[in-house]
């Protein structure tokens, strides 16, 4: 699925960053990929997403778009994602989901 970024998007954009050691990057990536494939992309309001890994394998960023903020929040509250996030968080030094609005597109 291709995501088009536009400044008039009225849904919710979420960028999450995960910090880890290079030794655990593959495990975190596998856990995130599995979560997106089996749970997140099937949730109401999910429009699309992507996973990015830095070249040092010390950070992973995820980008997702939702029809509305409440859709993202509802996904986080599901028992399945609460458990998955506990496991993913335990593998990371830091984990931070942040909700954004598109300010400009070039």
Long-range contacts (C-beta under 8 A, 24 or more apart in sequence): 1-48, 2-48, 3-47, 3-48, 3-49, 3-50, 3-63, 3-65, 5-102, 5-105, 6-102, 6-105, 7-102, 7-103, 7-104, 7-105, 9-65, 9-102, 11-45, 11-47, 11-65, 11-66, 11-67, 11-68, 12-65, 12-66, 12-67, 12-68, 12-69, 12-71, 12-72, 12-99, 13-63, 13-64, 13-65, 13-66, 13-99, 13-100, 13-101, 13-102, 14-62, 14-63, 14-64, 14-65, 14-66, 14-72, 14-97, 14-98, 14-99, 14-100, 15-61, 15-62, 15-63, 15-97, 15-98, 15-100, 16-61, 16-62, 16-64, 16-95, 16-96, 16-97, 16-98, 17-59, 17-60, 17-61, 17-94, 17-95, 17-96, 17-98, 18-59, 18-60, 18-61, 18-62, 18-88, 18-92, 18-94, 18-95, 19-58, 19-59, 19-92, 19-93, 19-94, 19-95, 20-57, 20-58, 20-59, 20-60, 20-91, 20-92, 20-93, 21-58, 21-93, 22-56, 22-57, 22-58, 24-91, 24-92, 25-53, 25-57, 25-58, 25-60, 26-57, 27-91, 28-60, 28-88, 28-91, 28-92, 29-53, 29-60, 31-84, 31-87, 31-88, 31-91, 32-60, 32-62, 32-88, 35-81, 35-84, 35-88, 36-62, 39-75, 39-78, 39-80, 39-81, 39-84, 40-64, 40-75, 40-81, 43-71, 43-74, 43-75, 43-78, 44-71, 44-74, 45-70, 45-71, 45-72, 45-74, 45-75, 46-71, 46-75, 69-99, 72-99
